[in-house]
Amino acid sequence: PAYANASLLQLAKYHWPVPEYDDWADAMDLIFNGSQTWRPQFYAQTPPDSLIFGGVRRPDNSSSIVTPKPFDNGIHGARIGQYYPGSVAIQMMIRFFLRQKIQELNLTSQYDRFIVTRADHYYLCEHDVSGLNQSEIWIPKGEHYGGYTDRHWVLSKQNVLSALNLYPYMLQKRMDFVSQNFNPEGLTKRLWAEMGLTAVQVFPRVMFTCAVPGDEMSSLGSKMGSVPVREGVYLKYHPEYALSYEGCGLPMNPIDKQMKKPPRSFRSQWGRFWRHAKNTLLGKTKTKGTTKALQ
């Protein structure tokens, strides 16, 4: 593996590799003890452009396959047309496996806090959770998109098992949710509410999601700025960077001359391109700034 010698792995007390499924529906079978009886209803109700099952292969007989959009370079790359977009199923099932390990090893009797996060976060200052009420779930400021961010959760032994139980709860008790147009953040908020996890608080952000050269083919690599910030890494989400400086109480200088404004995402660039192409084909006025957006 590319990160086999990473310092995080060397420091980790537990290391639980997860298989890389070609179709993450095979992993989801484990929620039902290996049975596939849930699949017909799932495939019948799930829209082909659902944002909450990325990593799951669409059924071969799907009559409404969505043509992959040019900006959609998710984890399956050229195969994206065969899959639901994004990678949410992968993330959710990794948390399902994490929950199993916590139960198997009875870790709630050994630890008071559980922080579910990403390995590609850069921390601008200390992430002190000692003052956060353990009866509540804590998430960082920003990137909620109408729900709760799924990138970083501060949990406790009181709520960790419930908070990680999103997919099993939905597929076993609220299969009707698969037909609704949720984004991952909205799904998290709705399911937590269904499970009675309504005590959710926000703390000042101290971290931002980043990348290094070689990560360009990741599911979010296309959103990176072209110039590294002064910390020596590339940004994935500019708002996180500003909120982290705010949360750490640090003065924020201009990142560089090319980043006075947040960089346009690959999605918005292609949006401008297709609007320009449509207007050109229909003989309408060119979309202002199209050439600049594609540079």
Helices and strands as residue ranges (DSSP letters): H 7-11, H 25-28, G 29-32, H 39-45, G 77-82, H 88-104, G 107-109, E 113-116, E 121-123, E 137-140, E 153-156, H 160-163, H 166-173, G 175-179, H 184-194, E 200-203, E 207-211, G 221-223, E 234-235, H 238-248, G 257-259, H 266-281, H 290-293
